[in-house]
Amino acid sequence: MTPLRTRLDDATADRRLLDHPFYKAWAAGTLTTEDLAHYAGQYWRQVEAFPSYLETIASRLPEGPTRAAVLANLGDERDDDHPGLWLDFAAALGSKRDAVEATPADPETQACVDAFTTACSEASPEFALGMLYGYESQTPAVAETKVVGLKEHYGIDGKGLTYFELHGELDVQHSAEMAEAIEALGGNSHDAAAGARAGAAAIWDLLDGVVRARGIC
C-alpha cells in the first residue's frame, strides 16, 4: 500500500506552490517592492487566521495523539508570535504594521481563508488535517526560496527574514506530525488526500489574486 504521505504529496502535485508564477517571479527578483508589500498584506490574512484553524479542528478531536499534535502546532504559533514575525517582514518592505492589519482581503484571499475555516469547522477531521498538510508540507521549500530571493534581490535581512527562517524549520516537523495525526485517526485517507489538494489549491488561488491585483507575471 502506498504510504499516506506519498498519497498526500501526490494529491498536491498539480498545485506545487513553488511552480506558481508569483513565487517564480520572487525567486527571479522580478517583483517590485510594492508587489511584495501587496502580497504581505493579503497573506497576512492567512497568517492571522491560521491559529484559529488549529484551535477549531483541535476542539473537534478526541483526546489522543492527533489532538496533541495539533495543539503542539498551535503552541508554536502562539509562543513564537508568528503573526508578529509576519508583520516584521511587512515592515521590512516599508509597510506600517497597523496598515497591514487593516488590509482589506481581495476576493481570492477571502476565499482561501473561508475554505480553511469551513474545513476545520465542518469537514471530516481527515479532510481538515489533510488541508493543513497540503499547506504546511510545502512551506519549508517555499520559505527557503523566499529567504534567498529577499536577500539577493531586495536587500532584506535580519527580522525581515525571521518568519520564513522559522517556518523553513518548523513546518518540516509540523507536516510530518500532521501526517502522523491523520494516520492516528485511522480514518479516511481519501478524505485526507482531497483535503491536501484543497489546501494547496486555496493557497494557489490566493497567489492568483495577488497576480491579478498587481497585474504581474
C-alpha positions as CSV (number, residue, x, y, z in Angstrom):
1,M,0.0,0.0,0.0
2,T,1.3,3.5,-0.8
3,P,2.3,5.4,2.3
4,L,0.0,8.1,3.4
5,R,2.5,10.9,3.0
6,T,3.1,9.9,-0.6
7,R,-0.6,9.9,-1.3
8,L,-0.9,13.4,0.3
9,D,2.0,14.7,-1.7
10,D,0.7,13.2,-4.9
11,A,-2.6,15.0,-4.3
12,T,-0.8,18.4,-4.3
13,A,1.4,17.7,-7.3
14,D,-0.6,19.9,-9.7
15,R,-0.5,22.8,-7.2
16,R,3.2,22.8,-6.3
17,L,3.4,26.3,-4.9
18,L,7.0,26.9,-6.0
19,D,5.7,26.5,-9.5
20,H,3.3,29.4,-9.1
21,P,4.2,32.4,-11.3
22,F,4.3,34.7,-8.4
23,Y,6.9,32.6,-6.5
24,K,8.9,32.1,-9.7
25,A,9.0,35.9,-10.1
26,W,10.0,36.2,-6.5
27,A,12.9,33.8,-7.0
28,A,14.0,35.6,-10.1
29,G,13.8,39.1,-8.5
30,T,11.4,40.5,-11.0
31,L,8.8,41.6,-8.5
32,T,8.7,45.2,-7.2
33,T,8.8,46.1,-3.5
34,E,5.2,47.2,-4.0
35,D,4.2,43.8,-5.3
36,L,5.7,42.2,-2.2
37,A,4.0,44.7,0.0
38,H,0.7,43.9,-1.5
39,Y,1.4,40.2,-1.1
40,A,2.4,40.8,2.6
41,G,-1.0,42.5,3.2
42,Q,-3.0,39.7,1.6
43,Y,-1.1,36.8,3.0
44,W,-1.4,38.4,6.4
45,R,-5.0,37.3,6.4
46,Q,-3.9,33.6,6.2
47,V,-1.2,34.1,8.8
48,E,-3.6,35.9,11.1
49,A,-6.2,33.2,10.8
50,F,-4.0,30.1,10.9
51,P,-4.1,29.7,14.7
52,S,-7.9,29.7,14.6
53,Y,-7.8,26.9,12.1
54,L,-5.8,24.8,14.5
55,E,-7.8,25.7,17.5
56,T,-11.1,24.9,15.7
57,I,-10.0,21.4,14.5
58,A,-8.4,20.6,17.8
59,S,-11.7,21.3,19.6
60,R,-13.3,18.6,17.4
61,L,-10.8,15.9,18.0
62,P,-10.8,13.4,20.9
63,E,-8.0,13.3,23.4
64,G,-5.1,11.4,22.0
65,P,-2.1,11.8,19.7
66,T,-3.9,13.6,16.9
67,R,-5.3,16.3,19.1
68,A,-1.9,16.6,20.9
69,A,-0.1,17.1,17.6
70,V,-2.5,19.9,16.5
71,L,-2.2,21.6,19.9
72,A,1.6,21.4,19.8
73,N,1.4,23.1,16.4
74,L,-0.9,25.8,17.9
75,G,1.5,26.3,20.8
76,D,4.4,27.0,18.4
77,E,2.3,29.6,16.5
78,R,1.4,31.4,19.7
79,D,4.7,31.1,21.6
80,D,6.8,32.3,18.7
81,D,4.3,35.0,17.8
82,H,4.2,34.1,14.1
83,P,1.7,36.9,13.2
84,G,4.2,39.4,14.8
85,L,7.0,37.9,12.8
86,W,5.0,38.3,9.6
87,L,4.4,42.0,10.4
88,D,8.2,42.3,10.8
89,F,8.6,41.1,7.3
90,A,6.0,43.6,6.1
91,A,7.7,46.3,8.0
92,A,11.0,45.5,6.2
93,L,9.1,46.2,2.9
94,G,8.1,49.6,4.3
95,S,4.6,48.7,5.3
96,K,3.2,50.0,8.6
97,R,2.0,47.3,10.9
98,D,-1.4,48.9,11.5
99,A,-1.9,49.3,7.8
100,V,-1.1,45.7,7.2
101,E,-3.5,44.6,9.9
102,A,-6.3,46.7,8.3
103,T,-5.7,45.4,4.8
104,P,-9.0,44.5,3.1
105,A,-8.9,41.0,1.7
106,D,-9.0,40.5,-2.0
107,P,-11.8,38.1,-3.1
108,E,-9.2,35.3,-3.7
109,T,-7.7,35.9,-0.2
110,Q,-11.1,35.8,1.5
111,A,-12.0,32.6,-0.4
112,C,-8.8,31.0,0.9
113,V,-9.4,31.9,4.5
114,D,-13.0,30.8,4.2
115,A,-12.0,27.5,2.7
116,F,-9.7,26.7,5.6
117,T,-12.2,28.0,8.2
118,T,-15.0,25.9,6.8
119,A,-12.9,22.8,6.5
120,C,-11.7,23.0,10.1
121,S,-15.2,23.6,11.5
122,E,-17.4,21.4,9.2
123,A,-15.4,18.9,7.1
124,S,-14.3,15.5,8.3
125,P,-11.2,15.7,10.5
126,E,-9.2,13.8,7.9
127,F,-10.1,16.3,5.2
128,A,-9.3,19.3,7.5
129,L,-6.0,17.8,8.6
130,G,-5.2,16.9,5.0
131,M,-5.9,20.6,4.1
132,L,-3.4,21.8,6.7
133,Y,-0.9,19.3,5.5
134,G,-1.3,20.4,1.9
135,Y,-0.3,23.9,3.1
136,E,2.4,23.2,5.7
137,S,4.2,20.4,3.8
138,Q,5.1,22.9,1.1
139,T,6.2,25.7,3.4
140,P,9.8,24.7,4.0
141,A,10.8,24.7,0.4
142,V,8.9,27.9,-0.3
143,A,10.4,29.6,2.7
144,E,13.9,28.7,1.7
145,T,13.3,30.2,-1.8
146,K,11.8,33.3,-0.3
147,V,14.8,33.9,2.0
148,V,17.3,33.6,-0.8
149,G,15.2,35.9,-3.0
150,L,14.7,38.6,-0.3
151,K,18.5,38.6,0.5
152,E,19.7,38.6,-3.1
153,H,17.2,40.8,-4.9
154,Y,15.6,43.0,-2.3
155,G,18.3,43.6,0.3
156,I,16.2,42.3,3.2
157,D,17.9,40.7,6.2
158,G,17.5,40.3,9.9
159,K,14.0,40.5,11.4
160,G,12.5,40.7,7.9
161,L,13.5,37.1,7.3
162,T,12.7,35.5,10.7
163,Y,9.2,34.3,9.8
164,F,10.5,32.4,6.8
165,E,13.6,31.1,8.5
166,L,11.5,29.7,11.4
167,H,8.8,28.2,9.1
168,G,11.5,26.6,7.0
169,E,12.5,24.6,10.0
170,L,9.2,24.2,12.0
171,D,7.0,23.1,9.2
172,V,9.2,20.1,8.3
173,Q,8.2,18.8,11.8
174,H,4.6,20.1,11.6
175,S,3.8,18.5,8.3
176,A,5.3,15.2,9.5
177,E,3.2,15.4,12.7
178,M,0.1,16.3,10.7
179,A,0.5,13.1,8.5
180,E,1.0,11.1,11.7
181,A,-2.0,12.7,13.2
182,I,-4.1,11.7,10.2
183,E,-2.8,8.1,10.5
184,A,-3.6,8.0,14.2
185,L,-7.2,8.7,13.4
186,G,-7.3,5.5,11.4
187,G,-9.9,7.2,9.2
188,N,-10.5,8.0,5.5
189,S,-7.2,8.5,3.6
190,H,-9.3,9.5,0.5
191,D,-10.7,12.5,2.5
192,A,-7.2,13.4,3.7
193,A,-5.9,13.4,0.1
194,A,-8.8,15.5,-1.0
195,G,-8.1,17.9,1.8
196,A,-4.4,18.2,0.9
197,R,-5.4,19.0,-2.7
198,A,-7.9,21.6,-1.5
199,G,-5.3,23.2,0.9
200,A,-2.7,23.6,-1.9
201,A,-5.3,24.9,-4.3
202,A,-6.6,27.5,-1.8
203,I,-3.1,29.0,-1.4
204,W,-2.5,28.8,-5.1
205,D,-5.7,30.8,-5.7
206,L,-4.7,33.4,-3.1
207,L,-1.5,33.9,-5.1
208,D,-3.5,34.2,-8.3
209,G,-5.4,37.0,-6.6
210,V,-2.1,38.9,-5.9
211,V,-1.1,38.4,-9.5
212,R,-4.4,39.7,-10.7
213,A,-4.5,42.7,-8.4
214,R,-0.9,43.8,-9.3
215,G,-1.1,42.9,-13.0
216,I,2.1,40.9,-12.8
217,C,3.5,37.6,-14.2
